[in-house]
Amino acid sequence: MGEETTTLGSIHISPNAVATIAYYATLQSYGVVGLAARNFAEGLAQSITREPTRGVLVRYDEDQLDIDVFVVIEYGTRVASVAHSVANSVHYQVEKTVGLKVNSVNVHVQGLRVSSPD
């Protein structure tokens, strides 16, 4: 994916590394309860293994980095505001941490969750 050659050697950045950064940036956003699976088969596989990249899809074509995030949002929050905040947070954290230019961050709201009133 991201490759850079220096005088000391070469640096390779995997899509899993970018997905992990996006995962933690998403969880730190206000109104996000968690990340969701993209489909049933992925949800079944993730229930068996716990990966920090679940709910995040990273595509890299030449110099274009596209990230899809699948989230569950807290009921009662403004969905559009939370989704916009997640997109901005992921975009900023990935560019700051990895140094790659992010083309787009797409936020897919997979559901809403009501917290207990206690």
N, CA and C atoms as a LAMMPS dump frame, in Angstrom:
ITEM: TIMESTEP
0
ITEM: NUMBER OF ATOMS
354
ITEM: BOX BOUNDS ff ff ff
-5.0000000000000000e+02 5.0000000000000000e+02
-5.0000000000000000e+02 5.0000000000000000e+02
-5.0000000000000000e+02 5.0000000000000000e+02
ITEM: ATOMS id mol type element x y z
1 1 1 N 0.832 -1.171 0
2 1 2 C 0 0 0
3 1 3 C 0.876 1.233 0
4 2 1 N 1.11 1.872 1.124
5 2 2 C 1.973 3.04 1.174
6 2 3 C 3.416 2.601 1.282
7 3 1 N 4.225 3.012 0.326
8 3 2 C 5.628 2.621 0.344
9 3 3 C 6.501 3.862 0.22
10 4 1 N 7.584 3.852 0.972
11 4 2 C 8.54 4.951 0.909
12 4 3 C 9.928 4.36 1.124
13 5 1 N 10.876 4.842 0.358
14 5 2 C 12.236 4.357 0.494
15 5 3 C 13.102 5.475 1.053
16 6 1 N 13.845 5.155 2.106
17 6 2 C 14.755 6.114 2.72
18 6 3 C 16.172 5.577 2.593
19 7 1 N 17.121 6.314 3.093
20 7 2 C 18.512 5.865 3.036
21 7 3 C 18.744 4.663 3.944
22 8 1 N 17.901 4.491 4.951
23 8 2 C 18.046 3.372 5.878
24 8 3 C 17.277 2.128 5.445
25 9 1 N 16.389 2.255 4.477
26 9 2 C 15.586 1.125 4.029
27 9 3 C 14.25 1.588 3.51
28 10 1 N 13.312 0.659 3.405
29 10 2 C 11.992 1.011 2.892
30 10 3 C 10.927 0.864 3.984
31 11 1 N 9.86 1.633 3.825
32 11 2 C 8.742 1.642 4.775
33 11 3 C 7.496 1.208 4.016
34 12 1 N 6.796 0.194 4.532
35 12 2 C 5.555 -0.294 3.936
36 12 3 C 4.444 -0.144 4.973
37 13 1 N 3.313 0.45 4.567
38 13 2 C 2.169 0.629 5.459
39 13 3 C 1.037 -0.255 4.949
40 14 1 N 0.576 -1.169 5.784
41 14 2 C -0.468 -2.112 5.368
42 14 3 C -1.855 -1.494 5.538
43 15 1 N -2.824 -2.001 4.784
44 15 2 C -4.208 -1.54 4.959
45 15 3 C -4.74 -1.823 6.362
46 16 1 N -4.271 -2.901 7.01
47 16 2 C -4.707 -3.194 8.38
48 16 3 C -4.254 -2.126 9.359
49 17 1 N -3.074 -1.553 9.138
50 17 2 C -2.599 -0.481 10.01
51 17 3 C -3.49 0.748 9.877
52 18 1 N -3.852 1.091 8.652
53 18 2 C -4.747 2.233 8.419
54 18 3 C -6.121 1.948 9.007
55 19 1 N -6.617 0.712 8.847
56 19 2 C -7.928 0.347 9.389
57 19 3 C -7.943 0.42 10.91
58 20 1 N -6.858 0.05 11.553
59 20 2 C -6.779 0.119 13.016
60 20 3 C -6.819 1.571 13.483
61 21 1 N -6.118 2.441 12.807
62 21 2 C -6.14 3.872 13.153
63 21 3 C -7.551 4.427 12.978
64 22 1 N -8.214 4.072 11.874
65 22 2 C -9.579 4.54 11.621
66 22 3 C -10.547 3.984 12.667
67 23 1 N -10.342 2.748 13.084
68 23 2 C -11.193 2.107 14.088
69 23 3 C -11.155 2.889 15.402
70 24 1 N -9.961 3.181 15.886
71 24 2 C -9.842 3.887 17.162
72 24 3 C -10.281 5.342 17.06
73 25 1 N -10.07 5.97 15.92
74 25 2 C -10.549 7.348 15.729
75 25 3 C -12.075 7.381 15.738
76 26 1 N -12.702 6.357 15.176
77 26 2 C -14.163 6.285 15.151
78 26 3 C -14.721 6.075 16.551
79 27 1 N -14.129 5.179 17.32
80 27 2 C -14.627 4.909 18.67
81 27 3 C -14.512 6.111 19.593
82 28 1 N -13.576 7.015 19.318
83 28 2 C -13.405 8.199 20.152
84 28 3 C -14.357 9.332 19.78
85 29 1 N -15.121 9.168 18.718
86 29 2 C -16.049 10.205 18.277
87 29 3 C -17.31 10.193 19.127
88 30 1 N -17.829 11.358 19.423
89 30 2 C -19.039 11.499 20.229
90 30 3 C -20.234 10.914 19.487
91 31 1 N -21.035 10.124 20.178
92 31 2 C -22.263 9.575 19.626
93 31 3 C -22.111 8.2 19.022
94 32 1 N -20.888 7.716 18.885
95 32 2 C -20.664 6.391 18.312
96 32 3 C -20.689 5.362 19.429
97 33 1 N -21.55 4.363 19.286
98 33 2 C -21.657 3.284 20.266
99 33 3 C -20.657 2.187 19.931
100 34 1 N -20.482 1.916 18.653
101 34 2 C -19.553 0.88 18.215
102 34 3 C -19.524 0.789 16.713
103 35 1 N -18.767 -0.16 16.226
104 35 2 C -18.691 -0.408 14.802
105 35 3 C -19.467 -1.671 14.476
106 36 1 N -19.983 -1.743 13.273
107 36 2 C -20.829 -2.864 12.866
108 36 3 C -20.195 -3.598 11.699
109 37 1 N -20.635 -4.801 11.492
110 37 2 C -20.167 -5.594 10.355
111 37 3 C -20.803 -5.07 9.073
112 38 1 N -20.095 -5.265 7.971
113 38 2 C -20.612 -4.821 6.675
114 38 3 C -21.738 -5.715 6.187
115 39 1 N -21.67 -6.998 6.505
116 39 2 C -22.696 -7.94 6.07
117 39 3 C -22.775 -9.096 7.063
118 40 1 N -23.69 -10.026 6.833
119 40 2 C -23.921 -11.122 7.774
120 40 3 C -22.701 -12.035 7.912
121 41 1 N -22.075 -12.378 6.797
122 41 2 C -20.92 -13.284 6.841
123 41 3 C -19.775 -12.67 7.637
124 42 1 N -19.526 -11.39 7.442
125 42 2 C -18.469 -10.724 8.202
126 42 3 C -18.833 -10.662 9.678
127 43 1 N -20.109 -10.419 9.971
128 43 2 C -20.554 -10.377 11.358
129 43 3 C -20.368 -11.704 12.058
130 44 1 N -20.619 -12.787 11.356
131 44 2 C -20.434 -14.119 11.92
132 44 3 C -18.959 -14.394 12.185
133 45 1 N -18.107 -14.027 11.244
134 45 2 C -16.661 -14.232 11.415
135 45 3 C -16.12 -13.379 12.56
136 46 1 N -16.648 -12.173 12.708
137 46 2 C -16.159 -11.286 13.758
138 46 3 C -16.639 -11.691 15.136
139 47 1 N -17.75 -12.411 15.199
140 47 2 C -18.206 -12.876 16.503
141 47 3 C -17.273 -13.967 17.044
142 48 1 N -16.57 -14.638 16.14
143 48 2 C -15.619 -15.674 16.545
144 48 3 C -14.27 -15.058 16.908
145 49 1 N -13.801 -14.146 16.085
146 49 2 C -12.506 -13.493 16.334
147 49 3 C -12.727 -12.003 16.548
148 50 1 N -12.016 -11.433 17.476
149 50 2 C -12.109 -9.998 17.75
150 50 3 C -10.944 -9.29 17.094
151 51 1 N -11.212 -8.557 16.032
152 51 2 C -10.168 -7.81 15.337
153 51 3 C -10.437 -6.324 15.479
154 52 1 N -9.392 -5.528 15.643
155 52 2 C -9.6 -4.087 15.747
156 52 3 C -9.926 -3.433 14.411
157 53 1 N -9.953 -4.195 13.337
158 53 2 C -10.271 -3.61 12.036
159 53 3 C -11.7 -3.888 11.612
160 54 1 N -12.503 -4.471 12.482
161 54 2 C -13.873 -4.782 12.094
162 54 3 C -14.66 -3.493 11.866
163 55 1 N -15.52 -3.512 10.89
164 55 2 C -16.327 -2.344 10.585
165 55 3 C -15.601 -1.279 9.793
166 56 1 N -14.396 -1.564 9.331
167 56 2 C -13.618 -0.596 8.555
168 56 3 C -13.118 -1.284 7.289
169 57 1 N -13.313 -0.639 6.164
170 57 2 C -12.831 -1.142 4.883
171 57 3 C -11.894 -0.097 4.287
172 58 1 N -10.678 -0.509 3.954
173 58 2 C -9.677 0.401 3.383
174 58 3 C -9.372 -0.043 1.966
175 59 1 N -9.5 0.895 1.02
176 59 2 C -9.149 0.631 -0.376
177 59 3 C -8.049 1.611 -0.782
178 60 1 N -7.032 1.066 -1.443
179 60 2 C -5.903 1.896 -1.863
180 60 3 C -5.615 1.617 -3.333
181 61 1 N -5.795 2.619 -4.173
182 61 2 C -5.491 2.51 -5.598
183 61 3 C -4.486 3.594 -5.958
184 62 1 N -3.263 3.153 -6.218
185 62 2 C -2.165 4.033 -6.596
186 62 3 C -1.961 5.135 -5.566
187 63 1 N -2.547 6.306 -5.748
188 63 2 C -2.36 7.385 -4.776
189 63 3 C -3.67 7.793 -4.115
190 64 1 N -4.718 6.969 -4.24
191 64 2 C -6.017 7.277 -3.663
192 64 3 C -6.326 6.328 -2.513
193 65 1 N -6.56 6.876 -1.343
194 65 2 C -6.897 6.097 -0.153
195 65 3 C -8.349 6.382 0.207
196 66 1 N -9.195 5.356 0.122
197 66 2 C -10.613 5.491 0.452
198 66 3 C -10.922 4.598 1.638
199 67 1 N -11.672 5.15 2.601
200 67 2 C -11.987 4.427 3.832
201 67 3 C -13.502 4.416 4.018
202 68 1 N -14.065 3.235 4.27
203 68 2 C -15.479 3.088 4.612
204 68 3 C -15.561 2.641 6.062
205 69 1 N -16.414 3.312 6.836
206 69 2 C -16.594 3 8.25
207 69 3 C -18.069 2.674 8.474
208 70 1 N -18.341 1.548 9.125
209 70 2 C -19.704 1.093 9.388
210 70 3 C -19.96 1.22 10.89
211 71 1 N -20.853 2.152 11.281
212 71 2 C -21.013 2.491 12.699
213 71 3 C -22.429 2.247 13.208
214 72 1 N -22.513 2.129 14.528
215 72 2 C -23.781 2.135 15.26
216 72 3 C -23.747 3.392 16.117
217 73 1 N -24.813 4.187 16.025
218 73 2 C -24.852 5.501 16.676
219 73 3 C -25.859 5.483 17.823
220 74 1 N -25.578 6.281 18.83
221 74 2 C -26.452 6.431 19.997
222 74 3 C -27.768 7.081 19.581
223 75 1 N -28.892 6.458 19.981
224 75 2 C -30.213 7.015 19.701
225 75 3 C -30.364 8.354 20.417
226 76 1 N -30.891 9.333 19.723
227 76 2 C -31.105 10.655 20.307
228 76 3 C -30.061 11.668 19.883
229 77 1 N -28.986 11.221 19.274
230 77 2 C -27.989 12.164 18.757
231 77 3 C -28.34 12.475 17.307
232 78 1 N -27.821 13.571 16.819
233 78 2 C -28.057 13.937 15.422
234 78 3 C -27.182 13.058 14.543
235 79 1 N -27.805 12.211 13.773
236 79 2 C -27.091 11.217 12.968
237 79 3 C -26.143 11.895 11.979
238 80 1 N -26.612 12.923 11.302
239 80 2 C -25.766 13.603 10.316
240 80 3 C -24.555 14.256 10.973
241 81 1 N -24.747 14.846 12.144
242 81 2 C -23.634 15.49 12.845
243 81 3 C -22.603 14.471 13.313
244 82 1 N -23.067 13.339 13.837
245 82 2 C -22.15 12.297 14.298
246 82 3 C -21.381 11.721 13.113
247 83 1 N -22.069 11.455 12.01
248 83 2 C -21.414 10.899 10.826
249 83 3 C -20.377 11.876 10.277
250 84 1 N -20.694 13.149 10.248
251 84 2 C -19.742 14.169 9.784
252 84 3 C -18.538 14.243 10.714
253 85 1 N -18.773 14.165 12.009
254 85 2 C -17.689 14.186 12.986
255 85 3 C -16.777 12.972 12.839
256 86 1 N -17.359 11.795 12.604
257 86 2 C -16.578 10.574 12.406
258 86 3 C -15.711 10.705 11.165
259 87 1 N -16.295 11.186 10.081
260 87 2 C -15.542 11.341 8.831
261 87 3 C -14.362 12.289 9.017
262 88 1 N -14.596 13.407 9.679
263 88 2 C -13.513 14.369 9.913
264 88 3 C -12.427 13.795 10.816
265 89 1 N -12.834 13.091 11.86
266 89 2 C -11.881 12.519 12.808
267 89 3 C -11.003 11.458 12.14
268 90 1 N -11.623 10.561 11.382
269 90 2 C -10.872 9.506 10.701
270 90 3 C -9.924 10.122 9.671
271 91 1 N -10.42 11.073 8.9
272 91 2 C -9.602 11.739 7.881
273 91 3 C -8.373 12.379 8.522
274 92 1 N -8.575 13.121 9.586
275 92 2 C -7.481 13.82 10.257
276 92 3 C -6.472 12.844 10.877
277 93 1 N -6.965 11.849 11.621
278 93 2 C -6.072 10.92 12.322
279 93 3 C -5.23 10.085 11.357
280 94 1 N -5.825 9.623 10.27
281 94 2 C -5.069 8.807 9.307
282 94 3 C -4.007 9.654 8.621
283 95 1 N -4.379 10.849 8.175
284 95 2 C -3.389 11.704 7.511
285 95 3 C -2.277 12.118 8.465
286 96 1 N -2.626 12.414 9.715
287 96 2 C -1.634 12.838 10.697
288 96 3 C -0.708 11.693 11.083
289 97 1 N -1.254 10.518 11.303
290 97 2 C -0.472 9.395 11.793
291 97 3 C 0.373 8.741 10.703
292 98 1 N -0.225 8.483 9.559
293 98 2 C 0.443 7.722 8.51
294 98 3 C 1.145 8.618 7.497
295 99 1 N 0.593 9.793 7.262
296 99 2 C 1.195 10.698 6.287
297 99 3 C 0.713 10.478 4.871
298 100 1 N -0.313 9.628 4.696
299 100 2 C -0.889 9.411 3.376
300 100 3 C -2.081 10.33 3.172
301 101 1 N -2.289 10.773 1.946
302 101 2 C -3.424 11.631 1.617
303 101 3 C -4.685 10.775 1.525
304 102 1 N -5.714 11.145 2.279
305 102 2 C -6.989 10.417 2.273
306 102 3 C -7.902 11.067 1.246
307 103 1 N -8.371 10.272 0.293
308 103 2 C -9.259 10.772 -0.747
309 103 3 C -10.678 10.958 -0.212
310 104 1 N -11.218 9.91 0.452
311 104 2 C -12.575 10.011 0.978
312 104 3 C -12.761 9.101 2.191
313 105 1 N -13.669 9.534 3.066
314 105 2 C -14.103 8.713 4.203
315 105 3 C -15.62 8.63 4.114
316 106 1 N -16.138 7.438 3.918
317 106 2 C -17.572 7.214 3.815
318 106 3 C -18.056 6.563 5.105
319 107 1 N -19.052 7.181 5.736
320 107 2 C -19.597 6.665 6.989
321 107 3 C -20.964 6.045 6.692
322 108 1 N -21.098 4.764 7.014
323 108 2 C -22.344 4.033 6.813
324 108 3 C -22.952 3.758 8.184
325 109 1 N -24.125 4.322 8.443
326 109 2 C -24.797 4.108 9.726
327 109 3 C -25.599 2.817 9.609
328 110 1 N -25.157 1.794 10.337
329 110 2 C -25.775 0.474 10.273
330 110 3 C -26.907 0.306 11.28
331 111 1 N -26.983 1.193 12.265
332 111 2 C -28.053 1.074 13.232
333 111 3 C -27.944 2.12 14.333
334 112 1 N -28.996 2.14 15.158
335 112 2 C -29.046 3.038 16.318
336 112 3 C -29.21 2.165 17.558
337 113 1 N -28.616 2.595 18.648
338 113 2 C -28.731 1.826 19.893
339 113 3 C -29.192 2.751 20.997
340 114 1 N -30.154 2.273 21.775
341 114 2 C -30.656 3.019 22.923
342 114 3 C -29.898 2.572 24.156
343 115 1 N -29.296 3.526 24.859
344 115 2 C -28.597 3.197 26.101
345 115 3 C -29.608 3.042 27.224
346 116 1 N -29.229 2.302 28.236
347 116 2 C -30.129 2.148 29.374
348 116 3 C -30.227 3.484 30.114
349 117 1 N -31.387 3.821 30.668
350 117 2 C -31.593 5.126 31.29
351 117 3 C -30.908 5.293 32.65
352 118 1 N -30.199 4.277 33.172
353 118 2 C -29.578 4.422 34.491
354 118 3 C -28.417 5.319 34.434
